Amino acid sequence: MPDHLHRHLRPATLLVHGGTERTQFDETAEALFLTSGFVYASAEQAEATFAGTESHFQYSRFGNPTVAMLEQRLALLEGAEACRVTATGMAAVHAALLSHLRAGDRMVASRALFGSCHWIVSALLPRYGIEAEFVDGADLGQWRAALARPANLVLLETPSNPMLEIIDLREVCRLAHAAGAIVVVDNVFATPLLQQPLQLGADVVVYSCTKHIDGQGRVLGGAVLGTQAWIDTTLQPFVRNTGPTLSAFNAWLLLKGLETLPLRVEAAQRSAAQIADLLAAQPSVARVFYPMRADHPQHALAAAQMAGGGTLVSFELAGGKPAAFRMMNALRLIRISNNLGDSKSLATHPATTTHLRIGAEERVRLGISDGVVRLSVGLEDAADLAEDLLRALRAA
């Protein structure tokens, strides 16, 4: 389909047709190119390809037709000029940061990051002489103070993992740009359907495609999206030479996942909102965190920059870790796993899993108590999920 036609298509249609390149066989489904390399018609063509004067696939670490279709479809959905996909979501975050930052640079990050992202910022970047400062994401005063002096990059996730904290993207982007920084947003909880950070001022968006984009617990993958110039001159040399390559097979499965993304997100989000209300009415539940509930601390902001509350619900049990463990062990339909965005509903205890290694003091600052449980709502009937949760809560 010609590029000019894509601009007039709505997201659900783009996710079925966007970026498709058919071979001479005119296949219906996207072709799967399981090949490590590509051949040339002549030595002259090989020379021109490596010199950059002719466009031709060289090696699947550099580019692959199936992978390229996924990148094009994601860029169309996000409204980005370009996209590069990676082997995992963490490879996407790592590449976005390390391709841009240099020794002597300074970055600012929201404190509420996924555990591995927190480790990159707090432990890895300082090894390379990169200064990193954390701020409480919902506190604009801390952002203003941190960005009152020059910076090179800002990293944040909104909604955050696991407490679903919402950050004012427009204002943080304004402050960051005034300080000379690009803004990298981890948008995995919202998905590209519910929030588009580039439209709110961000420069780069990263995803773990493992989550909602695959959505069926099959494969790992990541994506980095931004301007064509930044992708080509900053990111592409890094990923080309360091090799966090997504396999063609995983790219093909992610293309298939994108076709049903709107249906899955809509259904899971509808159930998540019902589950959040159910949990809030239970006496053993001290707090519920869901962006579109009126009692969420940043509810108005979430309603302003998101099209929906998403598929994640976090809640805190009054009985702490013993109650949380009793409840999780009593679940029969919802399974214990640290993944999210799956068609199956999954529960995890962040303090002892995904956020264990950030330390107890940092968890206290983030509000991740030992009673917090993060629930990723799947595609089961909401009534069955409610029955499972109520039975488990009685056990707690």
C-alpha positions as CSV (number, residue, x, y, z in Angstrom):
1,M,0.0,0.0,0.0
2,P,1.5,3.4,-0.9
3,D,2.7,5.5,2.0
4,H,0.3,8.4,1.3
5,L,-2.7,6.1,1.8
6,H,-1.5,5.1,5.3
7,R,-1.9,8.6,6.6
8,H,-5.7,8.4,6.2
9,L,-6.1,5.0,7.9
10,R,-7.2,4.5,11.5
11,P,-5.1,2.5,14.0
12,A,-7.0,-0.8,13.7
13,T,-6.6,-0.8,9.9
14,L,-2.9,0.2,10.1
15,L,-2.3,-2.8,12.4
16,V,-3.6,-5.2,9.8
17,H,-2.2,-3.6,6.6
18,G,0.5,-1.1,7.6
19,G,4.0,-1.7,6.3
20,T,3.2,-4.9,4.3
21,E,5.6,-5.6,1.5
22,R,4.6,-8.6,-0.7
23,T,7.0,-10.7,-2.7
24,Q,6.5,-11.7,-6.3
25,F,4.3,-14.5,-5.0
26,D,1.6,-12.1,-3.7
27,E,1.2,-13.9,-0.4
28,T,-1.7,-12.8,1.9
29,A,0.2,-13.1,5.2
30,E,3.6,-11.3,5.7
31,A,6.5,-13.4,4.4
32,L,8.9,-14.8,6.9
33,F,12.5,-14.4,5.8
34,L,14.5,-16.9,7.8
35,T,17.9,-16.0,6.4
36,S,21.1,-14.7,7.9
37,G,22.4,-13.1,4.8
38,F,21.5,-11.9,1.3
39,V,23.2,-12.3,-2.1
40,Y,24.2,-9.7,-4.7
41,A,23.8,-9.7,-8.5
42,S,27.4,-8.6,-8.8
43,A,30.5,-7.5,-6.9
44,E,29.6,-3.9,-7.9
45,Q,26.2,-4.2,-6.3
46,A,27.8,-5.5,-3.1
47,E,30.3,-2.5,-3.1
48,A,27.5,0.0,-3.7
49,T,25.4,-1.6,-0.9
50,F,28.2,-1.3,1.6
51,A,29.0,2.2,0.5
52,G,25.4,3.2,1.0
53,T,24.8,4.3,-2.6
54,E,22.3,1.4,-3.3
55,S,19.6,0.1,-1.1
56,H,19.8,-3.7,-0.6
57,F,19.6,-6.0,2.3
58,Q,23.0,-7.1,3.5
59,Y,22.8,-9.2,6.6
60,S,20.0,-9.8,9.1
61,R,21.9,-8.2,11.9
62,F,21.6,-5.0,9.9
63,G,18.1,-5.5,8.4
64,N,15.7,-8.1,7.3
65,P,12.5,-7.8,5.2
66,T,10.2,-9.3,7.9
67,V,11.8,-7.1,10.6
68,A,11.5,-4.1,8.3
69,M,7.7,-4.6,7.9
70,L,7.3,-4.7,11.7
71,E,9.3,-1.5,12.1
72,Q,7.2,0.3,9.4
73,R,4.0,-0.8,11.0
74,L,5.0,0.3,14.5
75,A,6.2,3.7,13.1
76,L,2.8,4.2,11.4
77,L,0.9,3.3,14.6
78,E,3.0,5.6,16.8
79,G,3.1,8.5,14.3
80,A,6.9,8.3,14.3
81,E,9.2,8.9,11.4
82,A,11.2,5.8,12.0
83,C,11.6,2.7,14.2
84,R,14.2,0.1,15.0
85,V,13.3,-3.1,16.8
86,T,15.5,-5.1,19.2
87,A,15.7,-8.5,20.7
88,T,14.1,-7.5,24.0
89,G,12.5,-4.4,25.7
90,M,15.5,-3.9,27.8
91,A,17.7,-4.0,24.7
92,A,15.5,-1.1,23.4
93,V,16.0,0.9,26.6
94,H,19.7,0.2,26.7
95,A,20.2,1.1,23.1
96,A,18.2,4.4,23.3
97,L,20.3,5.5,26.3
98,L,23.8,4.3,25.4
99,S,23.5,5.4,21.7
100,H,22.8,9.0,22.8
101,L,24.8,9.5,25.9
102,R,28.6,10.1,26.3
103,A,31.1,10.3,29.1
104,G,30.6,13.6,30.9
105,D,26.9,13.8,30.0
106,R,24.1,14.2,32.5
107,M,20.7,12.6,32.5
108,V,17.6,12.9,34.7
109,A,15.2,10.0,35.3
110,S,11.9,9.5,37.1
111,R,12.5,7.4,40.2
112,A,9.6,5.0,39.3
113,L,11.3,2.8,36.7
114,F,11.1,-0.9,36.0
115,G,13.9,-2.7,38.1
116,S,16.2,-3.3,35.2
117,C,15.8,0.3,33.9
118,H,16.6,1.5,37.4
119,W,19.8,-0.6,37.4
120,I,21.0,0.8,34.1
121,V,20.5,4.4,35.3
122,S,21.8,3.9,38.9
123,A,24.6,1.3,38.4
124,L,25.6,1.0,34.7
125,L,25.7,4.6,33.4
126,P,27.9,6.0,36.2
127,R,30.6,3.4,35.2
128,Y,30.9,5.3,31.9
129,G,31.1,8.7,33.5
130,I,27.5,9.6,32.9
131,E,25.8,11.5,35.7
132,A,22.3,10.4,36.6
133,E,19.8,12.1,38.9
134,F,16.5,10.6,40.0
135,V,13.4,12.7,40.7
136,D,9.9,11.8,41.9
137,G,8.0,11.7,38.6
138,A,4.8,13.3,39.8
139,D,6.5,16.2,41.5
140,L,7.0,19.0,38.9
141,G,9.0,21.0,41.4
142,Q,11.7,18.2,41.4
143,W,11.7,18.2,37.6
144,R,12.2,22.0,37.5
145,A,15.0,21.8,40.0
146,A,16.8,18.9,38.2
147,L,16.4,20.5,34.8
148,A,17.4,24.0,35.9
149,R,20.9,23.1,34.7
150,P,21.9,21.5,31.4
151,A,21.1,17.8,30.7
152,N,21.4,15.5,27.7
153,L,18.6,13.0,28.2
154,V,15.4,12.5,30.3
155,L,14.0,9.0,30.9
156,L,10.6,8.3,32.3
157,E,7.8,5.8,32.2
158,T,4.1,6.7,32.5
159,P,2.1,5.0,33.8
160,S,4.9,3.6,35.9
161,N,5.6,0.1,37.0
162,P,4.1,-1.0,39.3
163,M,2.3,1.9,41.0
164,L,0.8,3.4,37.9
165,E,2.1,6.9,38.6
166,I,1.3,9.4,35.9
167,I,3.8,12.0,34.8
168,D,2.9,15.3,33.1
169,L,4.5,14.6,29.7
170,R,3.9,18.0,28.1
171,E,5.4,19.9,31.0
172,V,8.4,17.6,31.6
173,C,9.2,17.7,27.8
174,R,9.1,21.5,27.9
175,L,11.5,21.6,30.8
176,A,13.8,19.0,29.3
177,H,14.0,20.7,26.0
178,A,14.8,24.0,27.6
179,A,17.7,22.2,29.4
180,G,19.0,20.7,26.1
181,A,17.8,17.2,26.7
182,I,15.9,14.7,24.6
183,V,13.0,12.9,26.3
184,V,12.8,9.1,26.1
185,V,9.4,7.6,27.3
186,D,8.8,4.0,28.1
187,N,5.2,3.7,27.0
188,V,4.7,0.0,27.5
189,F,1.9,0.2,30.1
190,A,-0.3,2.6,28.0
191,T,0.5,0.9,24.7
192,P,0.6,3.1,21.5
193,L,-3.2,2.9,21.4
194,L,-3.9,4.7,24.7
195,Q,-1.1,7.3,24.7
196,Q,1.2,8.8,22.1
197,P,4.1,10.5,23.8
198,L,5.5,12.0,20.6
199,Q,2.3,14.0,20.2
200,L,2.9,15.3,23.7
201,G,6.4,16.5,23.1
202,A,8.6,13.4,23.6
203,D,11.5,12.7,21.3
204,V,11.9,8.9,21.6
205,V,9.5,6.2,22.6
206,V,10.5,2.7,23.7
207,Y,8.5,-0.5,24.1
208,S,8.8,-4.0,25.3
209,C,7.1,-5.7,22.4
210,T,7.0,-8.8,24.7
211,K,4.0,-7.3,26.5
212,H,0.8,-6.2,24.8
213,I,2.2,-6.2,21.2
214,D,2.8,-9.9,21.3
215,G,0.2,-10.2,24.0
216,Q,0.2,-14.0,24.1
217,G,3.3,-14.9,26.0
218,R,5.3,-16.3,23.1
219,V,8.3,-14.2,22.2
220,L,10.6,-11.4,23.3
221,G,11.1,-8.1,21.5
222,G,11.6,-4.4,21.8
223,A,11.2,-1.2,19.8
224,V,12.7,2.3,19.7
225,L,10.9,5.0,17.8
226,G,11.8,8.6,16.9
227,T,12.8,11.0,14.1
228,Q,14.4,9.6,11.0
229,A,17.5,11.7,11.7
230,W,18.0,10.5,15.2
231,I,17.3,6.9,14.3
232,D,19.7,7.0,11.3
233,T,22.6,8.9,12.8
234,T,22.4,8.0,16.5
235,L,20.6,4.7,17.1
236,Q,21.2,2.8,13.9
237,P,25.1,2.7,14.1
238,F,24.8,1.5,17.7
239,V,22.3,-1.3,17.1
240,R,24.0,-2.3,13.8
241,N,27.4,-2.8,15.5
242,T,26.4,-4.1,18.9
243,G,23.9,-6.6,17.6
244,P,20.7,-6.6,19.8
245,T,18.9,-8.0,16.7
246,L,15.3,-9.2,16.7
247,S,14.9,-12.5,14.9
248,A,12.8,-12.6,11.8
249,F,10.6,-15.3,13.4
250,N,9.9,-13.1,16.4
251,A,9.2,-10.2,14.2
252,W,6.7,-12.2,12.2
253,L,4.9,-13.2,15.4
254,L,4.8,-9.6,16.6
255,L,3.3,-8.6,13.3
256,K,0.5,-11.2,13.9
257,G,0.1,-9.8,17.4
258,L,-0.3,-6.3,16.2
259,E,-3.3,-7.3,14.1
260,T,-5.4,-8.1,17.2
261,L,-3.9,-5.4,19.5
262,P,-6.9,-3.1,19.6
263,L,-9.3,-5.9,20.3
264,R,-7.2,-7.3,23.1
265,V,-6.4,-4.0,24.8
266,E,-10.0,-2.9,24.6
267,A,-11.3,-6.1,26.2
268,A,-8.6,-6.3,28.9
269,Q,-9.0,-2.7,29.7
270,R,-12.8,-3.0,30.2
271,S,-12.2,-5.9,32.6
272,A,-9.4,-4.1,34.4
273,A,-11.7,-1.1,35.2
274,Q,-14.3,-3.5,36.6
275,I,-11.7,-5.4,38.7
276,A,-10.3,-2.1,40.1
277,D,-13.8,-1.1,41.3
278,L,-14.3,-4.6,42.7
279,L,-11.0,-4.5,44.6
280,A,-11.7,-1.0,46.0
281,A,-14.8,-2.3,47.7
282,Q,-13.0,-5.1,49.6
283,P,-12.2,-4.4,53.3
284,S,-8.9,-6.3,53.1
285,V,-7.7,-4.0,50.3
286,A,-6.1,-0.8,51.6
287,R,-5.6,1.0,48.3
288,V,-6.3,0.5,44.6
289,F,-4.3,2.1,41.8
290,Y,-5.9,2.5,38.4
291,P,-5.5,5.7,36.3
292,M,-9.1,6.2,35.4
293,R,-10.5,5.8,38.9
294,A,-11.4,9.1,40.5
295,D,-9.3,8.3,43.6
296,H,-6.1,7.9,41.6
297,P,-3.7,10.7,42.7
298,Q,-3.2,11.9,39.1
299,H,-6.6,11.0,37.7
300,A,-7.2,14.3,36.0
301,L,-3.8,14.2,34.3
302,A,-4.3,10.6,33.2
303,A,-7.7,11.5,31.6
304,A,-6.0,14.4,29.8
305,Q,-3.1,12.5,28.2
306,M,-4.4,8.9,28.0
307,A,-7.3,7.5,26.0
308,G,-8.0,4.8,28.6
309,G,-6.7,3.4,31.9
310,G,-4.9,0.4,30.5
311,T,-4.9,-3.3,31.5
312,L,-2.9,-3.1,34.7
313,V,-4.3,-2.7,38.2
314,S,-2.1,-2.5,41.4
315,F,-3.5,-2.8,44.9
316,E,-2.2,-3.0,48.4
317,L,-3.4,-5.5,51.0
318,A,-3.6,-4.3,54.5
319,G,-2.0,-7.5,55.8
320,G,1.3,-6.9,54.1
321,K,3.5,-9.6,52.6
322,P,1.8,-12.5,54.4
323,A,-1.6,-11.5,53.2
324,A,-0.3,-10.8,49.7
325,F,1.3,-14.3,49.5
326,R,-1.7,-16.0,50.9
327,M,-3.9,-14.3,48.4
328,M,-1.6,-15.1,45.4
329,N,-1.2,-18.7,46.4
330,A,-5.0,-19.1,46.6
331,L,-5.5,-17.9,43.1
332,R,-6.7,-20.6,40.7
333,L,-7.4,-18.8,37.4
334,I,-5.0,-15.9,37.7
335,R,-1.4,-17.2,37.6
336,I,1.7,-15.9,39.3
337,S,4.2,-14.4,36.8
338,N,6.3,-11.3,36.4
339,N,5.1,-10.8,32.8
340,L,2.3,-8.5,31.8
341,G,0.1,-7.6,28.8
342,D,-0.7,-11.2,28.2
343,S,-4.0,-12.8,27.1
344,K,-3.9,-14.6,30.4
345,S,-4.3,-12.7,33.7
346,L,-1.1,-12.6,35.7
347,A,-0.3,-11.5,39.3
348,T,3.1,-10.5,40.7
349,H,4.5,-9.3,44.0
350,P,6.8,-6.4,42.9
351,A,8.7,-6.1,46.2
352,T,10.1,-9.7,46.0
353,T,10.4,-9.9,42.2
354,T,10.6,-7.1,39.6
355,H,11.7,-4.4,42.2
356,L,13.6,-6.6,44.6
357,R,17.0,-5.4,43.7
358,I,16.3,-1.6,43.9
359,G,16.4,-2.1,47.7
360,A,13.9,-1.6,50.5
361,E,14.6,2.1,51.0
362,E,13.9,2.9,47.3
363,R,10.8,0.8,47.4
364,V,9.5,2.9,50.3
365,R,10.1,6.1,48.4
366,L,8.1,4.6,45.5
367,G,5.3,3.4,47.7
368,I,5.9,-0.3,46.8
369,S,5.0,-1.8,50.1
370,D,5.2,-5.5,50.9
371,G,1.4,-5.6,50.5
372,V,1.4,-4.4,46.9
373,V,0.2,-6.8,44.2
374,R,0.3,-5.9,40.5
375,L,-2.4,-7.5,38.4
376,S,-2.2,-7.7,34.6
377,V,-5.7,-8.3,33.4
378,G,-6.1,-10.7,30.5
379,L,-8.9,-11.8,28.2
380,E,-10.8,-14.1,30.5
381,D,-14.4,-13.3,31.4
382,A,-14.4,-10.5,34.0
383,A,-16.9,-12.4,36.2
384,D,-14.6,-15.4,36.4
385,L,-11.7,-13.2,37.3
386,A,-13.8,-11.5,40.0
387,E,-14.7,-14.8,41.5
388,D,-11.1,-15.9,41.6
389,L,-10.0,-12.7,43.3
390,L,-12.8,-12.7,45.9
391,R,-12.0,-16.4,46.8
392,A,-8.3,-15.5,47.1
393,L,-9.0,-12.4,49.1
394,R,-11.0,-14.5,51.6
395,A,-8.0,-16.7,52.0
396,A,-5.8,-13.7,52.7
